[in-house]
């Protein structure tokens, strides 16, 4: 069943936004730095130490703190861990050392593989300090989950609402396997059987209006200028926790054709972000 196309732009916590910071977390396991959460990719993660305590990642949105509605997106890998839930919480008085008892989003973890999910927050309330909690009460043992990306997006674009005059046109999908085989001189086969399978697809717009073209053009220009992947909801994308949602990256070269004044036939080539 078709879903609304949602493009998650204006990620407050991405490292290209110098107004935001990753603060000192409750703990950090060796090799899992807290800044990794601000790099929207599957390349590196933050993970607290395995423990019997409440653990959290802390962030400061600074002057970019959202005032009203926003989308909260997360990328994580919960395979082999005991954590079952991650909660996004703020402090009622917006104190960096506060109790952080106000819940803004709850993610029930899917443990089948690297997973992305999002929640809609009706009112953020201009809170600059936020924590991602892995409560011990939501853990069946001591092993915590890896968090690869966390985003608060205030500029999510909806094809149904923001670009109601335009709808996605037909486009191709392809599965691209990263599994490779190699034979030695004696014929022994070696393979990286754990190689990821990614999706490549097209976001096509037939004769999009000038305003749609300009908005998407400028947002994607900013993404590429900062070498960024982004979250996308688009019919047909494979994901565990939420169907049709993934972490993606635009092909460096994408094209449009202008058949008439202020009409743009647009074809954006996109691929899901590889799991490393």
N, C-alpha and C positions, 0 to 999 in steps of 0.2 A: 504494500500500500504506500502511495506517495506521501512524503512528508514535506513540510515547509523547508526550503533551503535557508539555512542560517549561517552567516559568515561572521565569525567571532573576531571583530576588529577592536582596536584600542585596548590592548592588554596592559593594565596598570602596572603589574608586577614584572613585566618583561625587563631584562637587564638594560635594554636601550632607553628605558625611562629612568633617568638619573634622580628623579624626585622620590623614588621608592627604594627601599632597602630590605635586605634580609637580615634580621636581628639574630642575636645568639639564641639558639634553640635550647630545649631542655637537655639534650645530649646529642652526640653525633658519633655514629660508628665510623671507624677508620675508612677513608676513601670515599665518604659520602658527604661532601661539603654542603652546607645549607644554601649557598648561592646557586647550586645546580637546579634548584626548583624554579629559578627565574629564567633559565634557558629552556625555551619551549621545544623540547626534542626528547628522543629516547636515548641520548648519548650518555647521560649521567644523572644520578639521583641523589636525594638526601634520604638518609635512613637514621632514625634514632637507635640507640643501643637496645638490644633485647633485654627486657627488664620486667619487673613486677610493679612498675610505677607508671603514672600518667606521663606521656611524652607529647611534645608539641614542637612544631615549626612556627617561628614568629616572623611577622613582616610588618613593615611600616610603609603605608601608602603615601605618606607625606602630603604634599599639597594636591596630589591626584586622587585623594580619597573620594569615592563616589557619594553623591548626595541622595539619590533616589534609587530607582530600579536598576539592577545590573544582573549579569550572568556570571556565575562562578563555575569554572571548569577545572578539572583535575586529570592528571595522567599518573597512573600508578601500576605497580606490579606486586600483587599480593600472593603469588604462588609460593607455597611452602611456609607462609606466615600464619600466626595465630590471631592477628587482628581481624576483626569482622566489620568494624565501622570506623570512619573518619568523620570528624565534625569540624565545621568552620565556625569559629566563635569570636566575638568581640567583647570588650569590656563596656559596661553601661556608662561609665564616666570617661571612657577613652583614655585610661591610664595604662601606660606601657607595663606597669607592674601590678595591674589590677587582677580581678578574679576571673575575667573572661567567661562569664556565665551566660551571656546572651548568644543563643544558637542562631546562625544564619543559614546553614545548610548541613545536611546529613547525607553521607555517601555510604551505602551498604556495599562492601567490597566483593567483587567477583574474582574468584581465585583461579580461573581457567587459563589466564594469560595476561599479557600487558593490555591494559584497559583504560579507556577514557570515559568520562561522565561529566554531566553538568547539572546545575540547579539554577532556577530562576529565583532571585531575591527581590521581593516586591519593594522593599525600602531598606537601603543599607544604613542610612542615618549618619552619613559623614563621619564614620569611624575610621581613623587612620591606622590604628593598630589592630592586627588580626592574628589569630593563631589557628593552626591546623592540629587538632588534638587526636592522638591515639590513646584513648583512655584505657586503663587496665581493666575497667569493668566491661569494656567491649572487646576483650582479648581472652581467648580460651587457654592461652599458655603465656609464654614470654616473648615470642618472636614477633617483631614489628614489621610493618610494610614499607616498601620503598616508594617514595614519591618523586616522580620525574618532572612534573610541571604543575604549577598552580597559577591560575589566571583569574583576575577580576576584570571583566570586559564591559565597558560602558557604551561601546559603539557597535553592538551586534546588529547586523543588517539582515532583515527578513525580506525574502523575495515577495511574500504575500502581502506584507504591510508597507515596507519602505520602497519597494519597486513594483507596486501593484499593476502598473501598466505593462510590465514585462514578466515573462515566465520562462523557466529553463526549457530549451529546445532539446530534441533527441541528441544523444551523444554516445560515443563508444566507451566501453569498460574493458579492462584487461587485467588479468592476474599475472604478476611477474614474480617468478620464483627465484630466490637467492641461493637455492641449493645447487651446488656444482659437483661434478665428478672429475677425478684425475686418475689416470692409470700409470703405474710404474712400468719400467722396461720389461719386467717379468709378467705384466698383466694384472697385478694386484690393484683393486679399485679402492680409492679413498674418496670420501664424500663428507661435506659439512652438512650432515642431515638436519642440523638445527637451524639452517638458514631460513630467514623469514620469507613469507610470501606477501608481497605488497600489491596494492591496487593502483592502476593508472586509469584516469578517466577524464572526460571533458565536461566542463560547465559551459554550455553553449547558450547564447541569447540571440534570437532572431530579431533583427531590427530593433535593438534596444534604444530607448530614448537617450537623448544627449545627457540628461541629468544622471541616469543610471550609469552610463558609460563613464562619465567624469568621476562619479563617486567611487566606483569599483576601481577605475584606473588609478586614482590617487591613493586609495587604501593599499592596493597591491604594490604600488611604487614604494610606499613607506615600508611595507613588509620586506621587499627584496633589498631595499637600501640598507636595512638592518639585518639581512640574512636570517629571516625569521620564518619558522613554520607557524601555523595557526590552527585553531580548532574549526571544524566545519561539520554542519549537519546537511547531508545530501542523500537522497534516495539511493539505496544500493550499497552503501558502505558497510563493511563487516566490522563488528565490534561486539564484545561480550556483554558489558553492562547495559549499554544503550544502543539499540540498532540504529543504523544510518548516521553514525557520529564517529569522527576520527580526527587524528592529528595529521595535518597535510601540509604540503609545500607546493607552490606554484612553479611550473617549469619556467626557467629564466627567460624564455622567449614565448610570448603568447601574442595573439594577433586579433585584429578587428578589421572589418571592411565597411566602408561607408557608401552604400548604394544610393542613398538620397541624403539631402541636407538634414542634419540632426537625427539620423538613423544609423545605428552601428551594429552590424552583424559581428558578434563577438564569440571567440572560441578560446577558452582558458584551459590550458593543459595542466592537470593537477595529479599529484601522486601522494599516496599515504606515506607518512614519515617512516623510514625503515627502523625496525627493531634491531639494535646492535647486539 
